Amino acid sequence: MASGEGRRRHHDLVPLAALLKREMKSERMEKPTVRIGQAAQSKKGEDYFLIKTDCQRVPGNSSTAFSVFAIFDGHNGNAAAVFTRENLLNHVLCALPRGLGRDEWLQALPRALVAGFVKTDKEFQSRGETSGTTATFVIVDRWTVTVASVGDSRCILDTQGGAVTTLTVDHRLEDNTEERQRVTASGGEVGRLSIVGGAEIGPLRCWPGGLCLSRSIGDMDVGEFIVPIPYVKQVKLSKAGGRLIIASDGIWDAVSSEMAAKSCRGLPAELAAMQVVKEALRTRGLKDDTTCIVVDIIPPDNELPSTPPPKKRNRLKDLFTFRKRSRDATGKLSKKLSAINIVEELFEEGSAMLAERLGNDENTGQSTSGLFVCAVCQVDLAPSEGISVHAGSIFSTSSKPWQGPFLCSDCRNKKDAMEGKRPSGVKVS
C-alpha cells in the first residue's frame, strides 16, 4: 500500500540531532586549526575579497562550522565585484537542502555553487550595469576544500614536500582552447584588437565588448555566452594539512604558482600573504590590483602524524598525488591515504552546460511545502510551471522531460542564452 510505503520511509528518516551526534562520534580526524593572512596593493580599486570564518552549517551549532574565502577581481568598474561579494555566499547556501549530514552537505556543495554563481549573475545583470568580475570562492570544512571559480583569479594548494597544485582553471580566451571553441559555437566572435592598417594587437578577446575572459559574473554588454558557470574542484587534505594561496591576476601575471608558494614557505600566514604581494611587485611592479589571501590548514597542536620508518626508502613522502575516491570508500582507505600525505580528489567538473552541472534527479527541487523550486533562483513553482533543465537538451542523459531539477521560465531563458540557443538577453545602449 502507498500509505504503508510512506510510513516505512518516514521511519527511515534520521533526526538532524542524531546525524550530528553520529558525525561527531565517527569523526576520526581532529578538527584542524585555520590561520589566515591577507595583503593587497591597489592600482584601480577593483579587487575585493571575502574572509568569513564563523559560518555554521547548522545555525547555533559550533561543531558544524566552516570558513569561506574569496577574491573578486572587477573590470569595467567595481559594481559587479561589490555585488558578488555581498550576495554570492547567501545564494550558494540557499541552494543547499536543509537537514543534511556533513558528508551529504559536502556532496551537495558543487551543484549549489553552480546555482549560486548563476543566480548572482542573473540578479546583477537585471540591474542594467555593465561591469563584470572574476570570482574565486573557497569553502574550507575541516580537511575538505571546495573551490569554485570563473575568470583568471587562482587558488593553489601547497603541501608538505613542496608540491604545488592549482585548484582552479584560468578562463582566459588566449590560453583556453576549449573555451574559445565554446564561445564561438554559442555565437561569440573571438579575435584580437584591430588598429589602423589592419594590424592585430593584444590578447584574444570576445566581441562585442572586448573581454579577455570566457567566464565571469556580469558583463551583460558582451553576451551571455560569457557564462557564470564555475569550474569546481573538491579535495580532502591529509592529516599533514596544507596551505592555500588565493590571489587575483595581479599576482599570477607576475609570478608562477610555484614561485608564489616557494617565496613564502616557512612564514606564518599573515607574513606569507605580504611576501607573495611583495614578490609580485618586485617582479612586475604595480600594474594591476594585487590581492592575496593565504589560508593555512594546520594539524591540531601543529603536530604531524607519526609513521613508522619504512624498511626501504619511502618515495611517497615527497610525492603529491591526487587519487580518485568513490563516495562510499571505506574509512580504512581514507586513513591509509592520510598517513602518507596523499590529497584525495573528491570532485572535479568544469562543463559550461547547466544541464550537466545541475544533475539528473527526479526528486531535486521539491520544497517542504510540496511545491517545486527553481534550481537556480529558488522561487516556488507549481508543478505545471517548472521546466526541466534537461528539456530539449541534446546533452541530457534522460529522455524524461518531467525529470528534475526544474527551472523557472526566466532561468530557462538564461540557460538558452548561455548556450547560444537565443539572442543574448539585455541590450545595452
Kinemage of the C-alpha trace (Angstrom):
@kinemage 1
@onewidth
@group {chain A} dominant
@subgroup {mainchain}
@vectorlist {calphas} color= white
{ca met a 1} P 0.000 0.000 0.000
{ca ala a 2} L 1.160 3.537 -0.727
{ca ser a 3} L 0.432 4.662 2.826
{ca gly a 4} L 2.454 1.797 4.263
{ca glu a 5} L 5.362 2.636 2.000
{ca gly a 6} L 5.167 6.271 3.148
{ca arg a 7} L 5.226 5.135 6.786
{ca arg a 8} L 8.299 2.995 6.140
{ca arg a 9} L 10.100 5.918 4.526
{ca his a 10} L 9.134 8.091 7.488
{ca his a 11} L 10.641 5.600 9.935
{ca asp a 12} L 13.882 5.567 7.925
{ca leu a 13} L 14.408 9.298 8.458
{ca val a 14} L 17.089 10.207 10.989
{ca pro a 15} L 16.648 13.368 13.116
{ca leu a 16} L 19.251 16.051 12.431
{ca ala a 17} L 20.417 15.989 16.055
{ca ala a 18} L 21.127 12.265 15.731
{ca leu a 19} L 23.023 12.845 12.485
{ca leu a 20} L 25.205 15.488 14.130
{ca lys a 21} L 25.896 13.219 17.092
{ca arg a 22} L 26.804 10.393 14.724
{ca glu a 23} L 29.126 12.695 12.798
{ca met a 24} L 30.981 13.708 15.937
{ca lys a 25} L 31.413 10.099 17.014
{ca ser a 26} L 32.612 8.920 13.616
{ca glu a 27} L 34.997 11.837 13.035
{ca arg a 28} L 38.374 10.128 13.005
{ca met a 29} L 40.466 13.196 12.321
{ca glu a 30} L 40.513 16.083 14.791
{ca lys a 31} L 39.484 19.482 13.552
{ca pro a 32} L 42.442 21.401 12.103
{ca thr a 33} L 43.420 24.932 13.035
{ca val a 34} L 42.940 27.546 10.324
{ca arg a 35} L 45.242 30.572 10.132
{ca ile a 36} L 44.618 33.405 7.659
{ca gly a 37} L 46.678 36.205 6.175
{ca gln a 38} L 45.677 38.873 3.652
{ca ala a 39} L 47.591 41.560 1.794
{ca ala a 40} L 46.887 43.840 -1.158
{ca gln a 41} L 48.147 46.767 -3.212
{ca ser a 42} L 45.566 48.753 -5.159
{ca lys a 43} L 46.013 50.217 -8.653
{ca lys a 44} L 42.423 50.549 -9.932
{ca gly a 45} L 40.391 49.835 -6.790
{ca glu a 46} L 38.501 46.943 -8.410
{ca asp a 47} L 39.755 43.994 -6.304
{ca tyr a 48} L 37.558 42.870 -3.400
{ca phe a 49} L 37.852 39.936 -1.029
{ca leu a 50} L 35.775 37.991 1.496
{ca ile a 51} L 37.030 36.271 4.642
{ca lys a 52} L 34.349 34.666 6.824
{ca thr a 53} L 35.396 32.123 9.442
{ca asp a 54} L 32.199 31.916 11.504
{ca cys a 55} L 29.819 30.162 9.095
{ca gln a 56} L 27.756 27.286 10.507
{ca arg a 57} L 26.027 24.546 8.563
{ca val a 58} L 23.502 24.258 11.402
{ca pro a 59} L 22.958 27.693 12.997
{ca gly a 60} L 23.927 27.708 16.658
{ca asn a 61} L 25.969 24.506 16.448
{ca ser a 62} L 29.695 25.284 16.546
{ca ser a 63} L 30.615 21.709 15.581
{ca thr a 64} L 29.239 22.433 12.090
{ca ala a 65} L 31.488 25.454 11.489
{ca phe a 66} L 33.159 26.121 8.148
{ca ser a 67} L 35.077 29.019 6.590
{ca val a 68} L 34.728 30.930 3.328
{ca phe a 69} L 37.449 32.819 1.464
{ca ala a 70} L 37.008 34.584 -1.861
{ca ile a 71} L 38.564 37.093 -4.244
{ca phe a 72} L 36.589 39.133 -6.780
{ca asp a 73} L 38.606 40.990 -9.422
{ca gly a 74} L 36.337 43.530 -11.083
{ca his a 75} L 36.678 45.106 -14.519
{ca asn a 76} L 34.890 47.964 -16.250
{ca gly a 77} L 34.091 49.293 -12.791
{ca asn a 78} L 33.685 47.733 -9.340
{ca ala a 79} L 29.899 47.244 -9.179
{ca ala a 80} L 29.901 43.531 -10.116
{ca ala a 81} L 32.706 42.719 -7.652
{ca val a 82} L 30.921 44.510 -4.795
{ca phe a 83} L 27.561 42.894 -5.600
{ca thr a 84} L 29.098 39.421 -5.830
{ca arg a 85} L 30.953 39.798 -2.542
{ca glu a 86} L 27.710 40.800 -0.830
{ca asn a 87} L 25.413 38.156 -2.332
{ca leu a 88} L 27.219 35.052 -3.614
{ca leu a 89} L 27.637 33.246 -0.293
{ca asn a 90} L 23.963 33.608 0.616
{ca his a 91} L 22.859 32.386 -2.830
{ca val a 92} L 25.063 29.285 -2.504
{ca leu a 93} L 23.770 28.456 0.971
{ca cys a 94} L 20.135 28.930 -0.110
{ca ala a 95} L 20.685 26.340 -2.861
{ca leu a 96} L 21.702 23.664 -0.328
{ca pro a 97} L 18.971 21.338 1.005
{ca arg a 98} L 18.261 21.615 4.715
{ca gly a 99} L 18.850 18.870 7.251
{ca leu a 100} L 21.846 17.212 5.597
{ca gly a 101} L 24.624 15.500 7.498
{ca arg a 102} L 28.151 16.746 6.845
{ca asp a 103} L 29.066 14.184 4.171
{ca glu a 104} L 25.823 14.773 2.252
{ca trp a 105} L 26.291 18.552 2.613
{ca leu a 106} L 29.760 18.344 1.087
{ca gln a 107} L 28.437 16.221 -1.771
{ca ala a 108} L 25.703 18.788 -2.453
{ca leu a 109} L 28.124 21.738 -2.493
{ca pro a 110} L 29.267 21.526 -6.161
{ca arg a 111} L 25.717 21.792 -7.501
{ca ala a 112} L 24.833 24.552 -5.008
{ca leu a 113} L 27.897 26.531 -6.090
{ca val a 114} L 26.795 26.381 -9.727
{ca ala a 115} L 23.292 27.552 -8.801
{ca gly a 116} L 24.668 30.327 -6.587
{ca phe a 117} L 27.009 31.669 -9.264
{ca val a 118} L 24.289 31.682 -11.929
{ca lys a 119} L 21.738 33.345 -9.620
{ca thr a 120} L 24.241 36.047 -8.644
{ca asp a 121} L 24.961 36.771 -12.309
{ca lys a 122} L 21.258 36.834 -13.193
{ca glu a 123} L 20.426 39.259 -10.383
{ca phe a 124} L 23.334 41.572 -11.171
{ca gln a 125} L 22.516 41.698 -14.873
{ca ser a 126} L 18.926 42.679 -14.030
{ca arg a 127} L 20.341 45.932 -12.616
{ca gly a 128} L 21.442 47.010 -16.094
{ca glu a 129} L 25.078 47.677 -15.137
{ca thr a 130} L 27.855 46.607 -17.475
{ca ser a 131} L 30.780 45.814 -15.187
{ca gly a 132} L 31.976 42.275 -14.556
{ca thr a 133} L 34.101 40.330 -12.128
{ca thr a 134} L 36.068 37.155 -11.699
{ca ala a 135} L 35.180 35.046 -8.660
{ca thr a 136} L 37.352 32.523 -6.872
{ca phe a 137} L 35.308 31.139 -3.985
{ca val a 138} L 36.764 28.699 -1.434
{ca ile a 139} L 34.945 26.738 1.291
{ca val a 140} L 37.065 25.023 3.954
{ca asp a 141} L 35.204 22.476 6.090
{ca arg a 142} L 37.684 20.713 8.364
{ca trp a 143} L 40.028 18.883 5.969
{ca thr a 144} L 37.832 19.268 2.871
{ca val a 145} L 38.456 22.176 0.496
{ca thr a 146} L 35.916 23.083 -2.210
{ca val a 147} L 36.848 25.713 -4.809
{ca ala a 148} L 34.580 27.294 -7.442
{ca ser a 149} L 35.937 29.816 -9.931
{ca val a 150} L 35.218 31.874 -13.019
{ca gly a 151} L 37.827 34.103 -14.640
{ca asp a 152} L 41.552 34.202 -14.017
{ca ser a 153} L 41.957 34.677 -10.280
{ca arg a 154} L 43.526 31.494 -8.964
{ca cys a 155} L 43.737 29.202 -5.928
{ca ile a 156} L 46.730 26.926 -5.393
{ca leu a 157} L 47.474 24.271 -2.788
{ca asp a 158} L 50.956 23.842 -1.297
{ca thr a 159} L 51.531 20.699 0.776
{ca gln a 160} L 54.278 19.019 2.738
{ca gly a 161} L 57.168 18.142 0.467
{ca gly a 162} L 56.872 21.268 -1.663
{ca ala a 163} L 54.387 20.034 -4.263
{ca val a 164} L 52.062 22.724 -5.670
{ca thr a 165} L 48.745 22.042 -7.394
{ca thr a 166} L 46.332 24.530 -8.959
{ca leu a 167} L 42.728 24.072 -7.790
{ca thr a 168} L 41.234 26.389 -10.425
{ca val a 169} L 41.224 26.742 -14.224
{ca asp a 170} L 42.064 30.049 -15.916
{ca his a 171} L 39.228 31.136 -18.211
{ca arg a 172} L 41.325 33.302 -20.492
{ca leu a 173} L 40.472 33.111 -24.186
{ca glu a 174} L 44.163 33.415 -25.058
{ca asp a 175} L 45.101 30.252 -23.197
{ca asn a 176} L 41.982 28.056 -23.159
{ca thr a 177} L 41.236 26.380 -26.491
{ca glu a 178} L 38.077 24.620 -25.286
{ca glu a 179} L 36.603 27.877 -24.063
{ca arg a 180} L 37.357 29.635 -27.359
{ca gln a 181} L 35.527 26.883 -29.211
{ca arg a 182} L 32.561 27.062 -26.825
{ca val a 183} L 32.226 30.850 -27.163
{ca thr a 184} L 32.348 30.829 -30.968
{ca ala a 185} L 29.897 27.891 -31.137
{ca ser a 186} L 27.482 29.887 -28.922
{ca gly a 187} L 27.573 32.948 -31.182
{ca gly a 188} L 30.515 34.998 -29.929
{ca glu a 189} L 33.397 36.252 -32.050
{ca val a 190} L 36.963 35.788 -30.816
{ca gly a 191} L 39.810 37.910 -32.129
{ca arg a 192} L 42.468 40.472 -31.274
{ca leu a 193} L 42.099 44.217 -31.227
{ca ser a 194} L 42.498 45.682 -34.731
{ca ile a 195} L 44.277 49.009 -35.178
{ca val a 196} L 44.836 51.345 -38.108
{ca gly a 197} L 46.298 49.462 -41.036
{ca gly a 198} L 44.671 46.156 -40.081
{ca ala a 199} L 47.323 45.050 -37.591
{ca glu a 200} L 46.087 42.983 -34.640
{ca ile a 201} L 47.481 43.513 -31.150
{ca gly a 202} L 46.987 42.255 -27.623
{ca pro a 203} L 45.355 39.099 -26.257
{ca leu a 204} L 42.376 37.299 -27.754
{ca arg a 205} L 39.075 38.934 -26.836
{ca cys a 206} L 35.372 38.227 -27.250
{ca trp a 207} L 33.437 40.673 -29.416
{ca pro a 208} L 31.356 42.707 -28.933
{ca gly a 209} L 32.727 44.056 -25.681
{ca gly a 210} L 36.374 43.046 -25.988
{ca leu a 211} L 36.515 40.865 -22.838
{ca cys a 212} L 39.580 38.625 -22.465
{ca leu a 213} L 37.717 36.112 -20.283
{ca ser a 214} L 35.273 33.398 -21.316
{ca arg a 215} L 33.581 33.149 -17.896
{ca ser a 216} L 32.689 35.860 -15.414
{ca ile a 217} L 29.833 37.323 -13.376
{ca gly a 218} L 28.190 40.355 -15.002
{ca asp a 219} L 29.488 41.674 -18.364
{ca met a 220} L 25.997 41.893 -19.849
{ca asp a 221} L 27.280 44.043 -22.732
{ca val a 222} L 29.495 41.220 -24.012
{ca gly a 223} L 26.925 38.457 -24.388
{ca glu a 224} L 25.542 35.709 -22.163
{ca phe a 225} L 27.780 33.094 -23.772
{ca ile a 226} L 30.335 34.592 -21.370
{ca val a 227} L 28.969 32.346 -18.656
{ca pro a 228} L 28.989 32.446 -14.830
{ca ile a 229} L 29.084 28.638 -14.544
{ca pro a 230} L 32.145 27.860 -12.386
{ca tyr a 231} L 34.812 25.219 -12.586
{ca val a 232} L 34.527 23.326 -9.284
{ca lys a 233} L 37.120 21.152 -7.577
{ca gln a 234} L 36.829 19.458 -4.183
{ca val a 235} L 39.717 17.776 -2.387
{ca lys a 236} L 40.371 16.276 1.028
{ca leu a 237} L 43.704 17.003 2.666
{ca ser a 238} L 45.698 14.523 4.668
{ca lys a 239} L 46.452 14.976 8.375
{ca ala a 240} L 49.535 16.942 7.346
{ca gly a 241} L 47.298 19.830 6.236
{ca gly a 242} L 48.366 22.355 3.637
{ca arg a 243} L 48.478 25.988 2.539
{ca leu a 244} L 46.048 27.676 0.153
{ca ile a 245} L 47.114 30.785 -1.758
{ca ile a 246} L 44.157 32.628 -3.320
{ca ala a 247} L 45.052 35.635 -5.437
{ca ser a 248} L 43.941 37.922 -8.263
{ca asp a 249} L 45.747 38.021 -11.602
{ca gly a 250} L 47.912 40.896 -10.358
{ca ile a 251} L 49.849 38.114 -8.625
{ca trp a 252} L 49.697 35.443 -11.318
{ca asp a 253} L 50.713 37.769 -14.162
{ca ala a 254} L 53.931 38.385 -12.228
{ca val a 255} L 54.830 35.038 -10.646
{ca ser a 256} L 54.082 31.372 -11.290
{ca ser a 257} L 52.207 29.180 -8.824
{ca glu a 258} L 55.478 27.507 -7.821
{ca met a 259} L 57.237 30.852 -7.314
{ca ala a 260} L 54.410 32.202 -5.162
{ca ala a 261} L 54.409 29.108 -2.937
{ca lys a 262} L 58.183 28.968 -2.641
{ca ser a 263} L 58.517 32.676 -1.816
{ca cys a 264} L 56.525 32.357 1.420
{ca arg a 265} L 57.327 28.884 2.767
{ca gly a 266} L 58.184 28.873 6.441
{ca leu a 267} L 56.341 32.144 7.117
{ca pro a 268} L 53.120 32.433 9.113
{ca ala a 269} L 50.012 33.153 7.057
{ca glu a 270} L 49.924 36.926 7.598
{ca leu a 271} L 53.561 37.418 6.623
{ca ala a 272} L 53.202 34.905 3.805
{ca ala a 273} L 50.440 36.942 2.121
{ca met a 274} L 52.564 40.077 2.382
{ca gln a 275} L 55.570 38.263 0.931
{ca val a 276} L 53.606 36.973 -2.089
{ca val a 277} L 52.419 40.507 -2.892
{ca lys a 278} L 55.949 41.842 -2.372
{ca glu a 279} L 57.365 39.219 -4.758
{ca ala a 280} L 54.803 40.101 -7.436
{ca leu a 281} L 55.569 43.823 -7.142
{ca arg a 282} L 59.305 43.175 -7.239
{ca thr a 283} L 58.910 41.139 -10.432
{ca arg a 284} L 56.427 43.287 -12.365
{ca gly a 285} L 55.684 46.460 -10.467
{ca leu a 286} L 52.195 47.708 -9.577
{ca lys a 287} L 50.466 47.404 -12.953
{ca asp a 288} L 47.187 45.964 -11.653
{ca asp a 289} L 45.295 45.478 -8.392
{ca thr a 290} L 47.233 42.839 -6.483
{ca thr a 291} L 45.388 40.869 -3.778
{ca cys a 292} L 46.374 37.706 -1.906
{ca ile a 293} L 44.796 35.558 0.806
{ca val a 294} L 46.826 32.801 2.486
{ca val a 295} L 44.970 30.066 4.399
{ca asp a 296} L 46.968 27.589 6.461
{ca ile a 297} L 45.145 24.372 7.427
{ca ile a 298} L 47.215 23.098 10.344
{ca pro a 299} L 47.037 19.766 12.208
{ca pro a 300} L 45.936 20.023 15.869
{ca asp a 301} L 48.783 21.249 18.094
{ca asn a 302} L 50.815 21.670 14.913
{ca glu a 303} L 51.905 18.058 15.155
{ca leu a 304} L 52.341 15.976 12.041
{ca pro a 305} L 51.162 12.357 12.216
{ca ser a 306} L 53.956 9.972 13.058
{ca thr a 307} L 54.512 6.952 10.865
{ca pro a 308} L 56.874 4.034 11.472
{ca pro a 309} L 60.102 4.297 9.469
{ca pro a 310} L 59.913 2.220 6.280
{ca lys a 311} L 62.266 -0.651 5.704
{ca lys a 312} L 63.093 0.799 2.321
{ca arg a 313} L 63.210 4.419 1.242
{ca asn a 314} L 59.615 5.635 1.011
{ca arg a 315} L 59.399 7.826 -2.079
{ca leu a 316} L 55.768 8.599 -1.342
{ca lys a 317} L 56.850 11.063 1.354
{ca asp a 318} L 57.923 13.508 -1.349
{ca leu a 319} L 55.089 12.664 -3.712
{ca phe a 320} L 51.951 14.756 -4.061
{ca thr a 321} L 49.215 12.813 -5.818
{ca phe a 322} L 45.550 13.167 -6.413
{ca arg a 323} L 43.699 9.913 -6.127
{ca lys a 324} L 40.129 9.435 -7.161
{ca arg a 325} L 37.923 8.108 -4.380
{ca ser a 326} L 34.367 6.880 -4.673
{ca arg a 327} L 31.788 8.309 -2.296
{ca asp a 328} L 31.431 5.021 -0.434
{ca ala a 329} L 35.159 4.469 0.098
{ca thr a 330} L 35.920 2.874 3.431
{ca gly a 331} L 37.360 4.714 6.412
{ca lys a 332} L 40.315 2.359 6.306
{ca leu a 333} L 41.320 3.579 2.847
{ca ser a 334} L 40.970 7.206 3.937
{ca lys a 335} L 43.175 6.539 6.950
{ca lys a 336} L 45.874 4.938 4.798
{ca leu a 337} L 45.821 7.853 2.347
{ca ser a 338} L 46.107 10.376 5.178
{ca ala a 339} L 49.073 8.581 6.686
{ca ile a 340} L 51.162 9.014 3.533
{ca asn a 341} L 50.133 12.630 2.817
{ca ile a 342} L 48.094 11.975 -0.309
{ca val a 343} L 45.428 14.513 -1.198
{ca glu a 344} L 42.193 12.886 -2.324
{ca glu a 345} L 40.277 14.361 -5.229
{ca leu a 346} L 36.579 14.104 -4.382
{ca phe a 347} L 35.038 16.071 -7.245
{ca glu a 348} L 36.061 17.947 -10.390
{ca glu a 349} L 33.856 19.392 -13.139
{ca gly a 350} L 34.220 22.347 -15.470
{ca ser a 351} L 31.449 21.933 -18.047
{ca ala a 352} L 29.656 25.128 -19.103
{ca met a 353} L 26.398 23.233 -19.745
{ca leu a 354} L 23.877 23.930 -16.991
{ca ala a 355} L 22.027 20.632 -17.504
{ca glu a 356} L 25.237 18.695 -16.875
{ca arg a 357} L 26.109 20.722 -13.788
{ca leu a 358} L 22.726 20.611 -12.050
{ca gly a 359} L 22.450 16.847 -12.364
{ca asn a 360} L 19.673 14.411 -13.085
{ca asp a 361} L 17.333 13.772 -10.183
{ca glu a 362} L 13.585 13.214 -10.147
{ca asn a 363} L 13.306 14.481 -6.572
{ca thr a 364} L 15.589 17.504 -6.856
{ca gly a 365} L 13.884 20.808 -6.221
{ca gln a 366} L 10.863 19.721 -4.190
{ca ser a 367} L 10.264 22.055 -1.268
{ca thr a 368} L 8.804 21.208 2.127
{ca ser a 369} L 5.528 22.872 1.098
{ca gly a 370} L 5.008 20.274 -1.623
{ca leu a 371} L 5.761 22.787 -4.382
{ca phe a 372} L 8.810 22.690 -6.570
{ca val a 373} L 11.543 25.315 -6.584
{ca cys a 374} L 13.702 26.639 -9.390
{ca ala a 375} L 17.142 25.014 -9.094
{ca val a 376} L 18.829 28.370 -9.747
{ca cys a 377} L 16.790 31.199 -8.211
{ca gln a 378} L 14.932 29.085 -5.597
{ca val a 379} L 11.478 30.564 -6.315
{ca asp a 380} L 8.480 28.304 -5.705
{ca leu a 381} L 6.994 26.657 -8.788
{ca ala a 382} L 3.666 24.990 -9.252
{ca pro a 383} L 4.065 21.513 -10.813
{ca ser a 384} L 2.796 22.870 -14.156
{ca glu a 385} L 5.224 25.829 -14.144
{ca gly a 386} L 8.615 24.171 -13.821
{ca ile a 387} L 10.647 23.431 -16.941
{ca ser a 388} L 13.080 20.542 -16.665
{ca val a 389} L 16.684 21.634 -17.049
{ca his a 390} L 17.012 18.663 -19.428
{ca ala a 391} L 14.039 19.508 -21.635
{ca gly a 392} L 15.122 19.799 -25.239
{ca ser a 393} L 18.800 19.338 -24.412
{ca ile a 394} L 20.894 17.134 -26.663
{ca phe a 395} L 23.271 16.719 -23.730
{ca ser a 396} L 20.628 15.189 -21.480
{ca thr a 397} L 21.176 11.637 -20.326
{ca ser a 398} L 17.454 11.405 -19.618
{ca ser a 399} L 14.594 11.066 -22.078
{ca lys a 400} L 12.125 12.240 -19.397
{ca pro a 401} L 11.305 15.932 -19.813
{ca trp a 402} L 9.495 15.846 -16.457
{ca gln a 403} L 12.657 14.807 -14.624
{ca gly a 404} L 14.205 17.416 -12.309
{ca pro a 405} L 15.832 19.625 -11.446
{ca phe a 406} L 13.492 22.333 -12.730
{ca leu a 407} L 13.900 25.937 -13.837
{ca cys a 408} L 11.528 28.882 -13.855
{ca ser a 409} L 10.917 30.496 -17.264
{ca asp a 410} L 13.435 33.308 -16.605
{ca cys a 411} L 16.208 30.876 -15.682
{ca arg a 412} L 15.344 28.670 -18.647
{ca asn a 413} L 15.730 31.726 -20.904
{ca lys a 414} L 19.111 32.443 -19.335
{ca lys a 415} L 20.195 28.833 -19.860
{ca asp a 416} L 19.230 29.048 -23.544
{ca ala a 417} L 21.125 32.333 -23.959
{ca met a 418} L 24.273 30.907 -22.347
{ca glu a 419} L 24.148 28.001 -24.785
{ca gly a 420} L 23.579 30.248 -27.807
{ca lys a 421} L 20.015 28.994 -28.391
{ca arg a 422} L 18.559 32.507 -28.426
{ca pro a 423} L 19.987 36.057 -28.711
{ca ser a 424} L 21.678 37.288 -25.552
{ca gly a 425} L 19.094 38.883 -23.268
{ca val a 426} L 19.620 42.506 -22.303
{ca lys a 427} L 20.824 45.044 -24.818
{ca val a 428} L 22.889 47.951 -23.556
{ca ser a 429} L 22.725 51.312 -25.305
